[in-house]
Amino acid sequence: MTSPPSDQHTPTALDQRIETAVGYGVQELHRHRDGGLLDTAHAALAMAHRDLVAAERDVAFHRVRLARLASSDLSVDQALFARIQRTLDQLATAAAIRDAKQTAATAALEPIEAVASRQAPPQVPTKDIAALLAIAQGAKLHEHLITHRLAVATPARTRISYAQLQHLEALGLVARDTSHPVQAGQPVTLTDAGRSVLTAPRRSSPPGTTPARLPPTVSSASAPHR
């Protein structure tokens, strides 16, 4: 039997390692994953950690059940012994599953720890962070039918200049689908590097002064297209 989900975070043996590697808490990691902001490696880690948490809850459930059987006012007879034995077997199974999930989560974590141990990367200005946040909600590069000027439009009505788009492309933070004509709108999306920038920890500073760090490796930029 599986324990019901809990709103409170269930701790695991990997929580501290994960927080050290990614630079923020495991709950924030899951929020970033649900928001689609994580690159492939971090998303895989979030899913592996979520599986580990579920397995830890199963272990806790059977452990509490065993303690209740041992401390209750039930008659000490063969029926109680049988119930205790079944619960012990279920606890052992849950622990084996937990160990397997912890091994899988460790395997997902180790490549991220290796990257995190490298030299601190350069930083991204706050204005670029704002542009990336807008693009994360959905964006398209359009060409004005009369002036032929290019600009990126977003659902939040944030307009990003073509020059800034080229700048973000040069950093490898965004990519656009050039199979669509600019007159109809070319979809602009975040790359894994762009998602990493948005989820990277940032120092607490006055607004407009804190740049975010670039990921250690940046993909090559696509050539400007019009």
C-alpha positions in Angstrom: 0.0 0.0 0.0 1.3 3.4 -0.9 1.1 6.3 1.5 -0.9 9.3 0.4 1.0 12.3 -1.0 2.0 14.9 1.5 2.2 18.7 0.9 5.2 18.8 3.2 8.5 17.8 1.6 9.8 14.4 2.5 13.6 14.6 3.0 16.0 12.2 1.2 19.6 11.4 1.6 20.5 13.4 -1.5 18.8 16.7 -0.7 21.9 18.5 0.5 24.0 17.3 -2.4 21.3 18.4 -4.9 21.0 21.8 -3.3 24.8 22.3 -3.3 25.0 21.2 -7.0 22.1 23.3 -8.4 22.5 26.2 -6.0 18.9 26.2 -4.6 16.4 24.0 -2.8 14.9 20.8 -4.1 11.4 22.3 -3.9 12.5 25.1 -6.2 14.0 22.5 -8.5 10.6 20.9 -8.8 8.9 24.3 -9.4 11.4 25.0 -12.2 10.8 21.6 -13.7 7.0 22.1 -13.6 7.5 25.5 -15.3 9.5 23.9 -18.1 12.6 26.0 -17.2 15.1 23.2 -16.7 17.6 21.8 -19.2 17.6 18.1 -20.0 20.0 17.1 -17.2 18.3 19.1 -14.5 14.8 17.9 -15.6 16.0 14.3 -15.4 17.4 15.0 -11.9 14.1 16.6 -10.8 12.1 13.5 -12.0 14.6 11.1 -10.3 14.4 13.0 -7.1 10.6 13.0 -7.2 10.6 9.2 -7.6 13.0 9.0 -4.7 10.7 11.1 -2.5 7.8 8.8 -3.3 9.8 5.8 -2.4 10.9 7.4 0.9 7.2 8.0 1.7 6.4 4.4 1.1 9.3 3.4 3.5 7.9 5.8 6.1 4.4 4.5 5.7 5.3 0.9 6.4 7.7 1.8 9.2 4.9 3.7 11.0 2.5 0.9 10.4 5.0 -1.6 11.9 5.5 0.6 15.0 1.7 0.9 15.5 1.3 -2.9 15.3 4.1 -3.3 17.9 2.8 -0.7 20.3 -1.0 -1.3 20.0 -3.3 -3.0 22.4 -3.9 -5.9 20.0 -3.8 -9.4 21.4 -0.3 -11.0 21.1 -1.2 -14.0 19.1 -0.4 -15.7 15.8 -2.6 -13.3 13.8 -0.6 -10.4 15.1 2.7 -12.1 14.3 1.4 -12.7 10.8 0.5 -9.0 10.4 3.9 -7.9 11.7 5.6 -10.3 9.3 3.6 -9.0 6.3 4.5 -5.5 7.3 8.2 -6.4 7.6 8.1 -7.9 4.2 6.4 -4.8 2.8 9.0 -2.5 4.5 11.9 -4.6 3.1 10.4 -4.3 -0.4 9.9 -0.6 0.0 13.4 -0.1 1.2 14.8 -2.0 -1.8 12.8 0.2 -4.1 14.0 3.3 -2.3 17.6 2.2 -2.6 17.2 1.6 -6.4 15.6 5.1 -6.8 18.4 6.6 -4.8 20.9 5.0 -7.1 19.1 6.3 -10.1 18.9 9.8 -8.6 22.6 9.7 -7.8 23.4 8.8 -11.4 21.4 11.8 -12.6 23.1 14.1 -10.0 26.7 13.2 -10.6 27.1 14.9 -14.1 25.5 18.1 -12.6 27.9 18.0 -9.7 30.8 17.7 -12.1 29.7 20.8 -14.0 29.1 22.7 -10.8 32.6 22.0 -9.6 34.1 23.9 -12.6 35.1 27.6 -12.5 32.3 30.1 -12.1 31.0 31.1 -15.5 30.5 34.7 -16.7 27.2 36.5 -16.0 24.2 37.7 -17.9 22.8 41.3 -17.5 19.5 41.7 -15.9 17.9 43.2 -19.1 18.7 39.9 -20.9 17.2 37.9 -18.0 14.0 40.0 -18.5 14.0 39.1 -22.2 14.5 35.4 -21.5 11.7 35.4 -19.0 9.4 36.9 -21.6 10.5 34.5 -24.3 9.9 31.6 -21.9 6.2 32.4 -22.1 6.2 32.1 -25.9 7.6 34.5 -28.5 7.7 35.1 -32.2 9.9 37.2 -34.4 7.8 39.3 -36.8 8.6 41.5 -39.8 6.4 44.6 -40.1 4.7 44.5 -43.4 5.2 48.2 -44.1 8.5 49.2 -42.4 10.0 45.7 -42.7 11.5 46.2 -39.2 12.0 43.0 -37.2 11.0 42.6 -33.5 10.1 39.8 -31.1 6.6 39.9 -29.7 5.5 38.0 -26.6 2.1 37.2 -24.9 3.0 39.7 -22.2 3.3 42.4 -24.8 7.0 42.7 -24.1 8.8 43.7 -27.3 12.3 42.6 -27.8 14.5 44.2 -30.5 16.0 42.3 -33.3 19.4 43.4 -32.1 18.8 42.0 -28.6 17.5 38.7 -30.2 20.7 38.4 -32.2 22.7 39.1 -29.0 20.8 36.3 -27.1 21.3 34.0 -30.1 25.1 34.7 -30.1 25.2 33.6 -26.4 23.4 30.4 -27.3 20.5 31.2 -25.0 17.6 31.3 -27.6 16.9 29.7 -30.9 14.2 30.4 -33.6 12.4 28.2 -36.0 13.6 29.6 -39.4 11.3 27.2 -41.3 8.6 29.7 -40.7 8.6 33.1 -42.6 9.1 36.1 -40.5 6.0 37.7 -42.0 4.0 35.0 -40.3 6.2 34.9 -37.2 9.2 32.7 -36.4 8.8 30.9 -33.0 11.6 31.9 -30.6 12.4 29.4 -27.8 14.9 29.1 -25.0 17.8 26.6 -25.4 18.9 24.4 -22.6 21.5 27.0 -21.8 18.8 29.7 -21.7 16.8 27.7 -19.2 19.9 27.1 -17.1 20.4 30.9 -16.9 16.9 31.4 -15.6 17.2 28.7 -13.0 20.7 29.7 -11.9 21.0 31.1 -8.3 21.5 34.9 -8.3 22.9 37.1 -5.5 20.5 39.3 -3.6 21.0 42.9 -4.9 19.0 46.0 -5.8 16.8 45.6 -8.9 18.7 46.1 -12.1 22.1 45.3 -10.7 22.3 41.6 -10.5 23.3 39.6 -13.6 22.7 35.8 -13.7 25.5 33.4 -14.5 25.8 31.8 -17.9 26.0 28.0 -17.8 29.5 26.6 -18.1 29.1 25.6 -21.7 27.2 27.6 -24.3 25.9 26.2 -27.6 27.1 27.9 -30.8 24.8 30.7 -32.1 22.7 30.4 -35.2 23.5 32.8 -38.0 21.2 35.9 -38.1 18.3 35.3 -40.5 15.9 37.6 -42.1 
